[in-house]
């Protein structure tokens, strides 16, 4: 009886369905390309708060000496993979690289979940291009890279490298990194929770060739995310009802705040302006995109320098300030129109993060 009780009370090992992982090879110290000297990866690593990032400007200079566009593209992909090997080692032995076609995943996900994630990325990429017909474009160079960090602390430590040192920034669940080697980053969780982040960030990646303002970029990403990965019907991604959101919008937005919106700075706020910026961008884009044949040339012509005002005037036949003012039920005021002279600093292109809290 005592043996039986011990057997029943002894925790049974949890069987991992994944096959044993083989030790990963050491990351390369340098990469090669025909006709040029090797590129010293180790000598061109930058410390991003304890995690390695390649000096991509140095990599670009190295690529410039390589003859032929195909050879340059191949060398760039080799640089990307070499960097990911170094990042894998820095993150710890549980992290592994897996790939499917042109998609590369760096994570500690079990093999079956990693394969499902890779398949989802590939399928979603095709759907984004189809939904944003004539606007979305898969980058010609490089891999589609997704890095899934184990925890928030590591994630924020890494993405802090891409933010200014000063200031307070909103929380996020994922991000598309434009600088250098474009890649997506998010935090490890169940696959269904990761899916909308992937859809959102893939949209940004497919829009990265366009000089569009942040509100267009984020509005397209939020609407595409919701179309491909609809949130629960009871909340539809918001803690407030539509009536409550409208009340919050009316109370928050004024002539000063709307200039922050057109310049993209309001998306970087750490207060409710962050959430309201994404929602206002979603509403504007959903209204404008009703006529896709008219909307497509607007997106292709919209420029971050004037907040998309001239493109909206030419292709949509509207004044952005008047549309926003009427939507928010404010009195007519010329200061609602995008005015770069009132903006602080360089206007933002968007792709800040997904799932803002």
C-alpha positions as CSV (number, residue, x, y, z in Angstrom):
1,X,0.0,0.0,0.0
2,X,2.8,2.4,0.9
3,X,4.5,1.7,-2.5
4,X,1.2,2.3,-4.2
5,X,0.7,5.7,-2.4
6,X,4.2,6.8,-3.3
7,X,3.7,5.9,-6.9
8,X,0.4,7.8,-7.0
9,X,1.8,10.9,-5.3
10,X,5.1,11.0,-7.2
11,X,4.9,13.6,-10.0
12,X,5.1,12.0,-13.4
13,X,7.4,13.6,-16.0
14,X,5.8,15.7,-18.6
15,X,6.7,14.2,-22.0
16,X,7.9,16.6,-24.6
17,X,6.5,15.6,-28.0
18,X,9.3,17.4,-29.7
19,X,12.4,15.4,-30.8
20,X,15.6,16.1,-28.9
21,X,17.3,19.2,-30.1
22,X,20.7,18.8,-31.6
23,X,23.4,21.2,-30.4
24,X,23.4,24.3,-32.7
25,X,26.7,25.1,-34.4
26,X,28.8,28.1,-33.2
27,X,27.9,31.4,-34.9
28,X,30.2,32.4,-37.7
29,X,32.9,35.0,-37.1
30,X,32.7,36.3,-40.7
31,X,30.7,35.8,-43.9
32,X,32.0,35.5,-47.4
33,X,30.9,36.7,-50.9
34,X,32.6,36.4,-54.3
35,X,35.1,39.1,-55.3
36,X,35.4,40.8,-51.9
37,X,37.1,40.3,-48.6
38,X,35.1,38.5,-45.8
39,X,32.8,40.7,-43.7
40,X,33.9,40.5,-40.0
41,X,30.6,39.8,-38.2
42,X,32.1,39.7,-34.7
43,X,34.0,42.9,-35.3
44,X,30.8,44.7,-36.4
45,X,28.5,43.7,-33.6
46,X,26.9,46.4,-31.5
47,X,25.8,45.9,-27.9
48,X,22.0,46.4,-27.7
49,X,21.6,46.3,-23.9
50,X,23.4,43.0,-23.7
51,X,22.2,41.6,-27.0
52,X,24.1,41.7,-30.3
53,X,23.0,43.8,-33.3
54,X,25.0,44.0,-36.5
55,X,26.3,47.4,-37.6
56,X,24.1,47.3,-40.7
57,X,25.6,50.4,-42.2
58,X,29.0,48.6,-42.3
59,X,27.3,45.6,-43.8
60,X,25.7,47.8,-46.5
61,X,29.2,49.3,-47.3
62,X,30.5,45.7,-47.7
63,X,27.6,44.8,-50.0
64,X,28.3,47.9,-52.1
65,X,31.6,46.3,-53.3
66,X,29.9,43.1,-54.4
67,X,29.1,42.9,-58.2
68,X,25.6,42.1,-59.2
69,X,22.2,42.5,-57.5
70,X,21.6,38.8,-57.0
71,X,25.0,38.3,-55.4
72,X,24.3,41.3,-53.1
73,X,20.9,39.9,-52.1
74,X,22.4,36.5,-51.3
75,X,25.2,38.1,-49.2
76,X,22.7,40.2,-47.3
77,X,20.7,37.0,-46.4
78,X,23.9,35.4,-45.2
79,X,24.6,38.4,-43.0
80,X,21.1,38.2,-41.5
81,X,21.5,34.5,-40.7
82,X,24.9,35.1,-39.2
83,X,23.5,37.8,-36.9
84,X,20.6,35.6,-35.8
85,X,23.1,32.9,-34.9
86,X,24.9,35.4,-32.6
87,X,21.6,36.6,-31.1
88,X,20.6,32.9,-30.5
89,X,23.7,32.3,-28.5
90,X,23.2,35.5,-26.5
91,X,19.6,34.6,-25.6
92,X,20.4,31.2,-24.2
93,X,20.5,27.5,-25.1
94,X,16.8,27.1,-25.3
95,X,16.5,29.3,-28.4
96,X,16.7,27.7,-31.8
97,X,16.5,28.9,-35.4
98,X,13.9,27.3,-37.7
99,X,12.9,28.2,-41.2
100,X,10.2,27.6,-43.8
101,X,10.9,29.0,-47.3
102,X,12.0,32.6,-46.9
103,X,10.7,32.8,-43.3
104,X,13.1,32.4,-40.3
105,X,12.0,32.1,-36.7
106,X,14.2,32.6,-33.7
107,X,12.5,31.3,-30.5
108,X,12.4,28.7,-27.8
109,X,9.0,27.4,-29.0
110,X,8.6,23.6,-29.2
111,X,9.1,22.3,-32.7
112,X,5.5,21.7,-33.5
113,X,4.5,25.2,-32.4
114,X,7.4,26.7,-34.3
115,X,6.3,24.9,-37.4
116,X,2.7,26.1,-37.0
117,X,4.0,29.7,-36.4
118,X,6.1,29.6,-39.5
119,X,3.2,28.3,-41.5
120,X,0.9,31.0,-40.1
121,X,3.5,33.7,-41.1
122,X,3.7,32.4,-44.6
123,X,-0.1,32.2,-45.0
124,X,-0.7,35.6,-43.4
125,X,1.9,37.2,-45.6
126,X,0.1,36.0,-48.7
127,X,-3.2,37.3,-47.3
128,X,-1.8,40.7,-46.4
129,X,-0.6,41.1,-50.0
130,X,-4.0,40.0,-51.3
131,X,-6.0,42.3,-48.9
132,X,-3.8,45.3,-49.6
133,X,-3.9,44.8,-53.4
134,X,-1.6,47.1,-55.3
135,X,-0.2,48.6,-52.0
136,X,1.5,45.9,-50.1
137,X,4.8,44.6,-51.4
138,X,7.0,41.8,-50.0
139,X,10.6,43.2,-49.6
140,X,12.8,41.9,-52.4
141,X,15.9,41.5,-50.2
142,X,16.4,39.5,-47.1
143,X,14.5,37.0,-45.0
144,X,11.1,37.4,-43.3
145,X,12.5,37.3,-39.7
146,X,10.4,36.8,-36.6
147,X,12.1,36.8,-33.1
148,X,9.9,35.6,-30.3
149,X,11.4,36.5,-26.9
150,X,10.7,34.4,-23.8
151,X,9.6,37.3,-21.6
152,X,8.7,41.0,-21.4
153,X,12.0,41.9,-19.8
154,X,14.2,40.6,-22.6
155,X,11.8,42.0,-25.2
156,X,11.8,45.5,-23.8
157,X,15.6,45.4,-23.2
158,X,16.1,44.6,-26.9
159,X,13.6,47.1,-28.4
160,X,14.9,49.9,-26.1
161,X,17.9,49.9,-28.4
162,X,15.7,51.3,-31.2
163,X,14.1,54.1,-29.1
164,X,15.6,57.4,-28.0
165,X,17.3,57.3,-24.6
166,X,15.1,60.0,-23.1
167,X,11.3,59.8,-22.8
168,X,8.6,57.5,-21.6
169,X,7.1,55.0,-24.1
170,X,3.9,53.0,-24.4
171,X,3.8,49.2,-23.8
172,X,3.6,46.9,-26.7
173,X,3.1,43.2,-27.7
174,X,5.1,43.3,-30.9
175,X,7.0,45.6,-33.2
176,X,8.4,45.8,-36.7
177,X,12.0,47.0,-36.6
178,X,12.9,49.1,-39.7
179,X,16.5,50.0,-38.9
180,X,19.1,48.0,-40.8
181,X,17.8,44.5,-41.2
182,X,14.0,44.6,-41.1
183,X,12.5,42.1,-38.7
184,X,9.5,41.4,-36.4
185,X,9.8,40.9,-32.6
186,X,7.2,39.8,-30.1
187,X,6.9,38.0,-26.8
188,X,6.4,34.2,-26.3
189,X,2.8,33.3,-25.5
190,X,0.2,30.9,-26.9
191,X,0.0,30.9,-30.7
192,X,-3.5,32.5,-30.9
193,X,-2.3,35.5,-28.9
194,X,0.7,35.9,-31.2
195,X,-1.4,35.8,-34.4
196,X,-2.8,39.3,-34.5
197,X,0.7,40.7,-33.6
198,X,2.2,38.8,-36.6
199,X,-0.6,40.0,-38.9
200,X,-0.1,43.6,-37.7
201,X,3.7,43.6,-38.1
202,X,3.7,41.7,-41.4
203,X,1.5,44.5,-42.7
204,X,4.1,47.1,-41.6
205,X,6.8,45.1,-43.3
206,X,4.8,45.0,-46.6
207,X,4.3,48.8,-46.4
208,X,7.9,49.7,-45.5
209,X,8.7,50.7,-49.1
210,X,6.2,53.6,-48.9
211,X,7.0,57.0,-47.3
212,X,3.5,57.1,-45.7
213,X,2.7,59.0,-42.5
214,X,2.2,57.1,-39.3
215,X,-1.6,57.4,-39.2
216,X,-1.9,55.8,-42.6
217,X,0.6,53.1,-41.7
218,X,-1.0,52.2,-38.4
219,X,-4.5,52.5,-39.7
220,X,-3.8,50.0,-42.4
221,X,-2.1,47.7,-40.0
222,X,-4.9,47.8,-37.4
223,X,-7.6,47.2,-40.0
224,X,-5.7,44.4,-41.8
225,X,-5.0,42.8,-38.4
226,X,-8.7,42.9,-37.5
227,X,-9.7,41.5,-40.9
228,X,-7.3,38.6,-40.7
229,X,-7.5,38.0,-37.0
230,X,-10.8,39.4,-35.7
231,X,-10.8,40.1,-31.9
232,X,-13.7,38.9,-29.7
233,X,-17.0,40.5,-30.7
234,X,-17.8,41.7,-27.3
235,X,-14.8,44.0,-27.1
236,X,-13.5,44.1,-30.7
237,X,-10.1,45.0,-29.2
238,X,-11.1,47.8,-26.9
239,X,-11.8,48.2,-23.2
240,X,-14.5,50.8,-24.0
241,X,-17.8,50.6,-25.9
242,X,-18.1,52.6,-29.2
243,X,-20.1,55.3,-27.4
244,X,-17.5,55.5,-24.6
245,X,-14.7,55.7,-27.2
246,X,-16.4,58.5,-29.0
247,X,-16.7,60.4,-25.8
248,X,-13.1,59.9,-25.0
249,X,-12.1,61.0,-28.5
250,X,-14.1,64.2,-28.3
251,X,-12.6,65.0,-24.9
252,X,-9.0,64.3,-25.8
253,X,-8.5,65.7,-29.3
254,X,-7.9,69.4,-29.8
255,X,-5.9,71.5,-32.2
256,X,-2.6,70.7,-30.5
257,X,-3.2,67.0,-30.1
258,X,-4.4,66.6,-33.7
259,X,-1.1,68.0,-35.0
260,X,0.6,65.4,-32.9
261,X,-1.6,62.8,-34.7
262,X,-0.8,64.1,-38.2
263,X,2.9,64.1,-37.4
264,X,2.8,60.7,-35.8
265,X,4.0,61.8,-32.3
266,X,0.7,61.0,-30.6
267,X,1.3,57.3,-31.3
268,X,4.4,57.6,-29.0
269,X,2.5,59.0,-26.0
270,X,2.4,57.0,-22.8
271,X,-1.1,58.1,-21.9
272,X,-4.5,57.4,-23.4
273,X,-3.4,59.4,-26.5
274,X,-1.6,56.3,-27.6
275,X,-4.7,54.1,-27.7
276,X,-6.9,56.9,-29.1
277,X,-4.3,57.5,-31.9
278,X,-4.6,53.9,-33.1
279,X,-8.4,54.0,-32.9
280,X,-8.6,57.3,-34.8
281,X,-6.3,56.0,-37.5
282,X,-8.4,52.8,-37.8
283,X,-11.6,54.9,-38.2
284,X,-10.2,57.2,-40.8
285,X,-8.6,54.4,-42.9
286,X,-11.7,52.2,-42.7
287,X,-13.8,55.1,-44.0
288,X,-11.4,56.1,-46.8
289,X,-10.8,52.5,-47.9
290,X,-14.5,51.9,-48.7
291,X,-13.6,52.8,-52.3
292,X,-10.4,50.8,-52.8
293,X,-9.8,52.0,-56.4
294,X,-9.8,55.6,-55.1
295,X,-8.0,54.8,-51.9
296,X,-5.1,52.8,-53.5
297,X,-3.6,55.9,-55.3
298,X,-3.9,57.9,-52.1
299,X,-1.8,55.4,-50.2
300,X,0.8,55.3,-52.9
301,X,1.0,59.1,-53.0
302,X,0.7,59.9,-49.3
303,X,3.8,61.4,-47.8
304,X,5.0,61.6,-44.3
305,X,6.3,65.2,-44.8
306,X,2.8,66.7,-45.0
307,X,0.8,64.0,-43.1
308,X,-0.8,62.9,-46.4
309,X,-2.7,66.1,-46.9
310,X,-1.9,66.8,-50.5
311,X,-2.5,63.1,-51.5
312,X,-5.9,63.2,-49.7
313,X,-6.8,66.4,-51.5
314,X,-5.8,65.0,-54.9
315,X,-7.0,61.4,-54.7
316,X,-9.8,61.4,-52.1
317,X,-11.1,64.9,-52.7
318,X,-11.1,65.8,-49.0
319,X,-9.3,68.0,-46.5
320,X,-8.0,65.8,-43.7
321,X,-8.5,68.5,-41.1
322,X,-12.2,68.9,-42.0
323,X,-12.7,65.1,-42.0
324,X,-11.2,64.7,-38.5
325,X,-13.0,67.7,-37.1
326,X,-16.4,66.6,-38.4
327,X,-15.8,63.0,-37.1
328,X,-14.9,64.3,-33.7
329,X,-17.8,66.9,-33.7
330,X,-15.6,69.9,-33.1
331,X,-16.2,73.4,-34.4
332,X,-14.6,74.4,-37.7
333,X,-11.0,75.5,-37.3
334,X,-8.3,75.8,-39.8
335,X,-5.7,74.5,-37.3
336,X,-7.2,71.0,-37.6
337,X,-5.5,70.6,-41.0
338,X,-2.0,69.0,-41.0
339,X,0.5,71.8,-40.6
340,X,4.2,70.7,-40.5
341,X,5.2,74.1,-39.2
342,X,3.5,73.2,-35.9
343,X,5.1,69.8,-35.6
344,X,7.9,69.0,-33.1
345,X,10.8,67.2,-34.7
346,X,10.8,64.8,-37.6
347,X,7.4,63.3,-38.5
348,X,7.0,59.6,-37.8
349,X,6.4,56.9,-40.4
350,X,4.7,54.5,-37.9
351,X,5.3,50.8,-37.4
352,X,5.8,51.5,-33.7
353,X,4.2,48.4,-32.2
354,X,1.1,46.3,-32.0
355,X,-1.5,45.6,-29.3
356,X,-0.8,48.8,-27.4
357,X,-2.0,48.6,-23.8
